[in-house]
């Protein structure tokens, strides 16, 4: 879903609610210039200014660990483009840009993640809306005003090319967020006589009541059922992919655009973009079952799994039986072959898991462990790895904490380096063991507060044990097939695992976990 000018509980915007928004735009004296008309200026297939993009060799997306960044809230690398910046404002720009993100890529790469998803980068509306009770600007990138240009507050085309190339040089794939459903509030597209008929809007009053024709949160709705609108949007967005060299799209508001559009989109992507160009869709509330029609039609490669956060947080807080949570984890393996779920703990549209867990960092570590040891694409929201407070909207879009480093906008904001080290260890385990990204799932124990399951892929196997309770547990678990006679160790915290009579003994302190693997044979290769 797009970030909204109202708190999420007020998602049904009305015309009356939007009047102050439009007035604010007028008072700001920042009417946008008319966008490039159809066909979009972004349709050219030449590389962006700067070095041409260098593609990465193909590799399975099921092995990726994704890192989601709101560019404006991450790192400011160019004070010269800091227009409308107010670090104290909840809804203002904070100055982060592509140059700053590029400068901090080593921080991201060192975490161990393998791909980066960035918010939409095209030019957004220049003013703000006021329905939230404070000036709310388009710092998030979801309120488009001109598809043919990048937003100068994020950077220019040379900086986008440099960012993609710098990611690829570090082995990091790039997903670019794109929006086909809507334009921004009072967008220039509503003023341009060529494009005004292509949008439903509250001013005219032609918004519908269903998912496909409603004006989501009062945003002008592209009439994507019209061939000319489809061509305009596809030429623009696919043009950015061709020129920037990104490796895929994160598709916003999928269920608000008709399936026929997504079928055309897939055909055009396959015909015009690099082989394997990846499509990750956001279907609000989506899970394995609701995403399956898109997987069956092969219009998406993967979808965001909205159920993972609630299921995991609920189990850790003791709100359900362990066997029910284990069955949920097992059900995620039933996704249609060739397609993936992307599980997250926090996002820009929802409060984060740490917040939902009452700030309990021990439980949050268990949530991160479960996220990174189950099938799918783990998606880490920026700063989650250093315990950034990710509260209710708009606090879930706070600045990346940089501690003592002089990196704006989050310089001086505290960060939990022990949490980051924990993330690094678990991500390294996932990358070293294909069983954790590709393997089957089998329950070994679901009694009380203890959950133990086996992940296996061929000869590689990993046992994950989690104790959500406050009291210690001692569990006797059968040694998995193939581990007979092997020395076992806890790859997470270190230490040998006791084995006897065909069983291993797992000693689990309260709110703690073990990740059990056989000790590697001397000289054994470690997958990375």
C-alpha positions in Angstrom: 0.0 0.0 0.0 1.2 3.5 -0.6 2.1 5.7 2.4 -0.8 7.9 3.2 -1.3 11.5 4.4 -3.6 10.2 7.1 -2.9 7.8 10.0 -3.7 4.3 8.8 -6.9 4.2 10.8 -8.2 7.0 8.5 -7.6 5.3 5.2 -10.9 6.2 3.7 -10.2 9.7 2.6 -13.1 11.9 1.4 -13.2 14.9 -0.8 -13.8 17.1 2.2 -10.7 15.7 3.9 -8.6 16.5 0.8 -9.6 20.1 0.5 -7.0 21.3 3.0 -4.5 19.1 1.2 -5.0 20.9 -2.1 -5.1 24.2 -0.3 -1.7 23.5 1.2 -0.3 22.8 -2.2 -1.6 26.2 -3.4 -0.2 28.0 -0.4 3.1 26.4 -0.9 3.3 28.2 -4.3 4.9 25.1 -5.8 2.7 24.1 -8.7 4.5 21.5 -10.6 5.4 21.9 -14.2 3.5 19.7 -16.6 5.0 16.3 -16.9 6.3 14.9 -20.1 3.3 13.7 -22.0 2.6 10.5 -23.8 4.6 8.7 -24.9 6.6 9.1 -21.6 10.0 10.7 -21.8 11.3 7.8 -19.8 10.8 5.3 -22.6 14.2 5.5 -24.2 16.3 2.4 -23.7 19.7 4.1 -23.5 21.7 3.8 -20.3 21.5 6.5 -17.7 24.2 9.2 -17.6 27.4 7.8 -16.2 28.8 4.3 -16.5 26.4 1.8 -18.2 24.9 -0.7 -15.8 26.8 -3.9 -15.3 24.4 -6.9 -14.9 24.9 -9.5 -12.2 25.2 -13.2 -13.2 22.0 -15.1 -12.6 21.3 -16.8 -9.3 18.2 -18.1 -7.5 16.1 -15.5 -5.8 15.1 -18.0 -3.1 18.6 -17.6 -1.6 18.4 -13.8 -1.4 18.1 -11.7 1.8 16.4 -8.4 1.0 17.0 -5.0 2.6 14.3 -2.3 2.2 15.4 1.3 2.4 13.4 4.6 2.4 16.1 6.7 0.7 15.1 10.0 2.4 15.5 8.5 5.8 18.8 6.7 5.3 21.8 8.9 4.6 22.3 12.4 3.2 25.2 12.5 0.7 24.4 15.8 -1.0 23.4 18.8 1.0 22.9 20.6 -2.3 19.6 18.8 -3.0 18.2 19.3 0.5 15.0 21.2 -0.5 12.2 21.3 2.0 14.3 19.5 4.6 13.3 19.7 8.3 14.8 17.1 10.5 12.3 17.8 13.3 9.3 17.2 11.1 7.6 13.8 11.1 6.3 14.2 7.5 9.1 16.4 6.0 12.0 15.5 3.9 15.1 14.6 6.0 17.7 14.8 3.2 18.6 11.2 2.4 19.5 10.6 -1.2 21.1 8.2 -3.6 24.5 9.6 -3.1 24.3 9.0 0.6 22.9 5.5 0.2 25.7 4.7 -2.2 28.3 5.9 0.3 26.9 3.6 3.0 26.6 0.5 0.9 29.5 -1.2 2.7 27.4 -0.9 5.9 24.6 -2.8 4.2 26.8 -5.3 2.4 28.6 -6.1 5.7 25.3 -7.1 7.2 25.2 -10.0 4.8 22.1 -9.1 2.8 22.2 -9.8 -0.9 19.6 -7.4 -2.4 18.3 -3.9 -1.8 14.8 -2.6 -2.4 14.4 1.1 -2.7 11.3 3.2 -2.7 10.0 4.9 -6.0 12.5 7.5 -7.2 10.5 9.4 -9.9 9.6 13.0 -9.4 6.9 13.4 -6.7 4.5 16.2 -6.0 6.4 19.3 -4.8 4.0 20.3 -2.0 2.5 18.6 1.0 -0.8 17.4 2.3 -2.2 18.3 5.7 -4.8 15.7 6.5 -2.5 14.0 9.1 -2.4 17.1 11.3 1.1 18.1 10.2 2.6 18.9 6.8 3.2 15.5 5.1 5.5 15.6 2.1 6.2 12.9 -0.5 9.5 11.9 1.0 8.6 8.3 0.6 8.3 8.5 -3.2 4.7 7.1 -3.7 3.0 10.3 -4.9 4.2 10.6 -8.5 4.1 13.9 -10.3 6.3 13.1 -13.4 7.3 9.7 -14.5 9.8 10.9 -16.9 12.2 12.4 -14.3 13.8 11.4 -11.1 13.0 13.4 -8.0 15.9 15.8 -7.6 15.7 15.4 -3.8 16.7 11.8 -4.3 19.4 12.5 -6.9 19.9 12.5 -10.7 20.3 9.9 -13.3 24.1 9.7 -13.0 23.7 9.0 -9.3 21.1 6.3 -9.9 23.5 4.6 -12.4 26.3 5.0 -9.8 24.2 3.4 -7.1 23.2 0.4 -9.2 26.7 -0.2 -10.4 28.0 0.1 -6.8 25.4 -2.4 -5.6 26.4 -4.8 -8.4 30.1 -4.4 -7.6 29.2 -5.7 -4.1 27.1 -8.5 -5.4 23.9 -6.8 -4.3 20.8 -7.0 -6.5 18.5 -3.9 -6.7 14.7 -3.9 -6.7 13.1 -0.6 -7.7 9.6 0.2 -6.3 7.2 1.2 -9.0 3.6 2.4 -8.8 1.1 1.7 -11.6 -2.1 2.3 -9.6 -2.1 6.0 -8.8 -0.6 9.4 -9.2 0.1 11.9 -6.4 -2.3 14.4 -4.8 -3.0 17.3 -7.2 -0.5 15.8 -9.6 0.5 17.7 -12.7 -1.1 14.8 -14.6 -4.5 16.1 -13.4 -3.7 19.5 -15.0 -2.3 18.3 -18.3 -5.3 18.1 -20.8 -3.6 15.1 -22.4 -3.6 13.0 -19.2 -6.4 14.4 -17.2 -9.0 12.0 -18.8 -6.8 9.1 -17.8 -7.3 9.5 -14.0 -10.3 9.0 -11.7 -10.2 11.6 -8.9 -12.3 13.0 -6.1 -12.5 16.5 -7.6 -14.5 15.1 -10.6 -16.1 12.6 -8.3 -15.7 9.5 -10.6 -13.9 7.3 -8.1 -15.5 3.8 -7.7 -16.1 1.7 -4.6 -14.2 -1.4 -5.5 -10.5 -2.3 -5.3 -9.9 -1.5 -9.0 -11.7 1.8 -9.4 -11.5 3.4 -6.0 -9.2 6.3 -5.4 -7.1 4.8 -2.7 -6.7 7.2 0.2 -8.0 9.9 -2.1 -5.1 9.5 -4.6 -5.9 10.0 -8.4 -6.4 6.5 -9.8 -4.9 5.6 -13.2 -7.5 4.1 -15.6 -5.2 1.2 -16.3 -8.0 -0.5 -18.2 -7.4 1.9 -21.1 -4.8 0.9 -23.7 -3.3 4.3 -24.0 -2.8 4.5 -20.2 -1.2 1.1 -20.1 1.2 2.1 -22.9 2.1 5.4 -21.2 2.8 3.8 -17.8 4.7 0.7 -19.2 6.9 2.8 -21.5 7.9 5.0 -18.5 8.5 2.3 -15.9 10.1 -0.2 -18.2 12.2 2.6 -19.6 13.7 3.2 -16.1 14.5 -0.5 -15.8 16.3 -0.5 -19.2 18.4 2.5 -18.4 19.2 1.9 -14.8 20.0 -1.8 -14.9 18.0 -2.7 -11.8 17.3 -6.4 -11.3 13.6 -6.2 -10.7 10.6 -4.3 -9.5 8.7 -4.2 -6.2 5.1 -3.6 -7.5 3.0 -1.4 -5.3 -0.8 -1.8 -4.8 -1.1 -4.9 -7.0 -4.8 -5.8 -6.1 -5.9 -2.3 -7.1 -4.9 -2.9 -10.8 -6.8 -5.3 -13.0 -5.2 -8.8 -13.6 -5.2 -8.1 -17.4 -2.7 -5.3 -16.8 -0.4 -7.6 -14.9 -0.6 -10.2 -17.7 0.5 -7.5 -20.2 3.1 -6.2 -17.8 4.7 -9.7 -17.5 4.7 -10.1 -21.3 6.4 -6.7 -21.8 8.9 -7.4 -19.1 9.9 -10.7 -20.6 10.1 -9.2 -24.1 12.0 -6.0 -23.3 14.0 -6.5 -20.1 16.9 -8.7 -19.1 16.1 -12.5 -18.5 15.1 -13.2 -15.0 13.9 -9.7 -14.2 12.2 -10.2 -10.9 8.7 -9.1 -9.9 7.8 -8.8 -6.2 4.2 -7.8 -5.6 2.5 -6.1 -2.7 -1.0 -7.4 -2.3 -2.3 -5.7 0.9 -3.0 -8.4 3.4 -1.5 -11.0 1.0 -0.5 -14.5 2.0 0.1 -17.8 0.2 -3.6 -18.3 -0.7 -4.5 -14.8 -1.8 -1.3 -14.5 -3.8 -1.8 -17.8 -5.6 -4.0 -16.5 -8.4 -1.2 -14.2 -9.4 1.3 -17.0 -9.1 -1.0 -19.3 -11.2 -1.1 -16.6 -13.9 2.6 -16.1 -13.5 2.3 -12.4 -13.3 4.4 -12.3 -10.1 7.5 -14.1 -9.1 7.0 -13.4 -5.4 4.6 -11.6 -3.0 5.0 -9.9 0.4 3.7 -12.2 3.1 1.6 -10.0 5.4 0.8 -13.0 7.7 4.3 -13.7 8.9 4.7 -10.7 11.3 1.4 -11.3 13.0 1.8 -15.0 13.3 5.3 -14.8 14.6 4.7 -12.0 17.1 1.5 -13.6 18.3 3.3 -16.9 19.0 6.2 -15.2 20.8 3.7 -13.4 23.0 2.1 -16.7 23.9 -1.2 -16.0 22.1 -1.4 -19.4 20.4 -0.3 -23.0 20.7 3.1 -23.9 19.4 1.7 -26.6 17.2 -0.5 -24.1 15.4 2.5 -21.8 14.7 4.5 -24.7 13.5 1.7 -25.7 11.1 1.7 -22.1 9.8 5.5 -22.3 9.1 5.0 -25.6 7.3 2.1 -24.2 5.2 4.4 -21.6 3.8 6.2 -24.4 2.0 3.1 -25.1 0.0 3.5 -22.0 -2.2 3.1 -22.7 -5.9 6.3 -24.1 -7.4 8.6 -21.5 -8.9 7.2 -18.7 -6.7 8.1 -17.2 -3.4 6.8 -15.4 -0.3 8.8 -12.5 1.1 8.4 -12.4 4.9 9.0 -9.2 6.9 8.9 -8.2 10.5 8.5 -4.4 10.0 7.5 -2.1 7.2 6.8 1.5 6.3 3.1 0.8 6.5 2.9 -1.1 9.8 4.4 -0.9 13.2 7.5 -3.0 13.6 7.8 -6.3 15.5 10.0 -4.9 18.2 7.3 -2.3 18.9 4.6 -5.0 18.9 6.7 -7.1 21.3 6.8 -4.3 23.8 10.4 -3.5 23.1 11.5 -6.9 24.3 14.8 -7.4 22.4 15.2 -11.0 23.5 11.9 -11.9 21.9 12.7 -9.7 18.8 15.9 -11.7 18.3 13.8 -14.9 18.3 11.5 -13.3 15.7 14.5 -12.4 13.5 15.9 -15.9 13.8 12.5 -17.4 12.8 12.3 -15.0 9.8 15.8 -16.0 8.6 15.4 -19.7 9.1 12.2 -20.3 7.2 11.5 -20.6 3.5 11.0 -17.4 1.4 12.8 -14.1 1.0 13.6 -12.5 4.4 13.0 -8.8 4.1 14.8 -6.6 6.6 13.5 -3.0 7.0 16.3 -0.5 7.3 17.5 0.0 10.9 15.7 -3.1 12.1 19.0 -4.7 12.5 20.2 -2.1 15.1 16.8 -2.0 16.9 15.5 1.2 15.4 12.3 2.1 17.1 9.7 1.3 14.4 6.4 2.3 16.0 3.0 3.4 14.7 2.8 5.5 11.6 4.6 7.9 11.0 7.2 6.8 13.5 7.8 3.6 11.4 9.6 5.9 9.0 12.1 7.3 11.3 15.7 8.0 10.4 18.4 5.3 10.2 20.3 5.4 13.5 24.0 6.1 13.0 25.1 6.4 16.6 28.4 8.3 16.8 28.9 8.4 13.1 28.5 11.8 11.4 25.8 10.7 9.0 22.7 12.7 8.7 19.8 12.5 9.2 20.3 9.9 11.9 23.6 11.1 13.4 23.5 10.6 17.2 20.5 8.3 17.2 21.3 5.2 19.3 21.9 1.8 17.7 22.2 -1.7 19.2 25.4 -3.1 17.8 24.9 -6.4 19.6 21.6 -6.8 17.6 23.4 -6.0 14.4 26.0 -8.7 15.2 23.2 -11.2 15.9 21.7 -10.4 12.5 25.1 -10.9 10.8 25.5 -14.3 12.4 22.0 -15.5 11.4 22.3 -14.2 7.9 25.7 -15.8 7.5 24.1 -19.1 8.7 21.3 -18.8 6.1 23.8 -18.2 3.4 26.1 -21.0 4.5 23.2 -23.6 4.7 21.0 -24.1 1.6 18.6 -26.0 3.9 17.5 -22.7 5.4 16.5 -21.1 2.1 15.5 -24.1 0.0 15.0 -27.0 2.3 12.0 -29.0 3.5 10.4 -28.4 6.9 9.7 -31.0 9.5 8.6 -30.6 13.1 10.6 -32.3 15.8 8.9 -30.8 18.9 5.9 -28.6 19.5 5.4 -29.0 23.3 4.6 -26.0 25.4 6.8 -23.0 24.8 9.5 -24.9 22.8 9.5 -25.2 19.0 12.0 -27.4 17.3 12.1 -28.1 13.5 14.4 -29.6 10.9 15.3 -27.9 7.6 16.9 -30.2 5.0 18.1 -29.8 1.5 19.9 -32.9 0.2 22.9 -33.5 2.5 22.6 -30.2 4.3 20.4 -30.2 7.4 19.8 -27.7 10.2 17.8 -28.0 13.4 16.3 -24.8 14.8 15.1 -24.7 18.4 13.3 -21.8 20.0 12.1 -21.3 23.6 9.5 -18.4 23.8 9.0 -18.9 27.5 10.8 -17.4 30.5 11.7 -20.7 32.0 14.5 -22.9 30.7 13.8 -26.0 28.7 15.6 -29.3 28.3 14.5 -31.2 25.2 15.6 -34.6 24.1 15.3 -34.7 20.3 16.0 -37.6 17.9 19.2 -37.1 15.9 18.2 -36.5 12.3 19.0 -39.1 9.7 22.6 -38.7 8.4 23.9 -37.2 11.6 24.6 -40.5 13.3 28.1 -40.6 14.8 28.6 -36.9 14.1 29.7 -34.3 16.6 27.0 -31.5 16.8 27.3 -27.9 17.7 25.3 -24.8 18.2 26.1 -22.6 15.2 24.3 -19.6 16.7 25.8 -19.2 20.2 28.6 -21.8 20.1 29.2 -24.8 22.2 28.8 -28.6 21.7 25.5 -30.4 21.8 25.2 -33.5 23.9 24.3 -36.7 22.0 23.4 -40.1 23.4 21.2 -43.1 22.6 20.3 -41.6 19.2 19.1 -38.3 20.8 20.5 -34.9 21.3 19.8 -32.8 24.4 19.0 -29.2 23.8 19.3 -26.9 26.8 17.4 -23.8 26.1 17.4 -20.8 28.5 14.3 -18.7 28.7 13.7 -16.7 25.5 16.6 -18.2 23.7 17.4 -20.4 20.7 19.8 -22.9 19.3 20.7 -23.6 15.7 22.2 -27.1 15.6 24.5 -28.4 12.8 27.1 -31.1 12.5 30.6 -29.9 13.1 32.2 -29.5 9.7 34.8 -32.1 8.6 38.3 -30.7 8.3 38.8 -28.9 5.1 35.0 -28.9 4.3 33.9 -26.0 2.0 31.5 -23.5 3.5 28.8 -22.1 1.2 28.5 -18.3 1.2 
